[in-house]
Amino acid sequence: MTPLVIAHRGASGYRPEHTLASYRLAIALGADFVEPDLVATRDGVLVARHEAEIGGTTDVATRREFAGRRTTKVVDGRELTGWFVEDFTLAELKTLRAVERLPDLRPRNTRYDGRYEVPTFDEVLTLVEAESQRLGRAIGVYPETKHPSYFATIGLALEEPLLAALAGCDLPVFVQSFEPGNLRWLRSRTSRPLVQLVSATGRVDLVTGTGLRRVAEYADAVGVDKELVSPGLVADAHAAGLQVHAWTLRDETDSIEDTQALVAAGVDGLFTDHPDTTLEACRLQAPQTSGIRIHAAT
């Protein structure tokens, strides 16, 4: 079967990431899943943003009323200066508007700066449910818990709100994280498919033969930097009972042949900023219909 096409933060190659417009376009372009990164507001509401620091993804720096909230914090060992989502209530956050995070890479996306709100996770779920019903096909959600240990230390743990939001959700779901501890906690409380993320500069020990068998104790897939993908890794993961989802394809940096090489390696899913390009590359590689392959959710 053709790999799942996972819209990375929506159709973020065409609209500012993590906006309802970006998710809606991704669905229209044929994505199987949309991927929201989740962080928490001061009042504990899950919202879709790339990071806890929101200076690069919203217009907060232009808002005089929030100038005093600019600060420096340490998040997962990194010192960051800016504005942080946990210092805003949802009501305050809703007064901000999204901006393109990578304006030098995607100057055309800046035309949409200031037009879209920051969506809550509930709003993303509502959109995907409505589009699934309207289009008559099952579209999934693929949330990532961003910096879950950090949020737990400030009293805004992400896990319980995430499970509560998904409790009444009939959509296909994968839940992903870079933190094994976060996934182990979730494994003990949900049968939703879980995905261990691995970067090329991070826990590469997790994608050795031994590491993959350990990951299989608590997860259903590995989401790996595309630079790590090889037929051998895919074979080892499949032998351990894990799917392999590769990230992230972009029109600006990846060719049709790059996508086809990942398909040929046997990956089960592809994260992409441009769902239409990825779907066409898959069609050219092996003209089959994309299908959703996940475990039954409860």
Stockholm file with secondary structure:
# STOCKHOLM 1.0

chainA/1-298         MTPLVIAHRGASGYRPEHTLASYRLAIALGADFVEPDLVATRDGVLVARHEAEIGGTTDVATRREFAGRRTTKVVDGRELTGWFVEDFTLAELKTLRAVERLPDLRPRNTRYDGRYEVPTFDEVLTLVEAESQRLGRAIGVYPETKHPSYFATIGLALEEPLLAALAGCDLPVFVQSFEPGNLRWLRSRTSRPLVQLVSATGRVDLVTGTGLRRVAEYADAVGVDKELVSPGLVADAHAAGLQVHAWTLRDETDSIEDTQALVAAGVDGLFTDHPDTTLEACRLQAPQTSGIRIHAAT
#=GR chainA/1-298 SS CBCEEEEETTTTTTSCSSSHHHHHHHHHTTCSEEECEEEECTTSCEEECSSSBCTTTBSGGGCGGGGGGCEEEEETTEEEEECBGGGSCHHHHTTSCBCCSCTTTCGGGGGGTTSCCCCBHHHHHHHHHHHHHHHTSCCEECCEECSHHHHHHTTCCSHHHHHHHHTTCCSCBCEEESCHHHHHHHHTTCCSCEEEEECTTSCGGGGSHHHHHHHTTTCSEEEEEGGGCCHHHHHHHHHTTCEEEEEEECTTTCCHHHHHHHHHHTCSEEEESCHHHHHHHHHHHSCCCBCCCCCCCC
#=GC SS_cons         CBCEEEEETTTTTTSCSSSHHHHHHHHHTTCSEEECEEEECTTSCEEECSSSBCTTTBSGGGCGGGGGGCEEEEETTEEEEECBGGGSCHHHHTTSCBCCSCTTTCGGGGGGTTSCCCCBHHHHHHHHHHHHHHHTSCCEECCEECSHHHHHHTTCCSHHHHHHHHTTCCSCBCEEESCHHHHHHHHTTCCSCEEEEECTTSCGGGGSHHHHHHHTTTCSEEEEEGGGCCHHHHHHHHHTTCEEEEEEECTTTCCHHHHHHHHHHTCSEEEESCHHHHHHHHHHHSCCCBCCCCCCCC
//
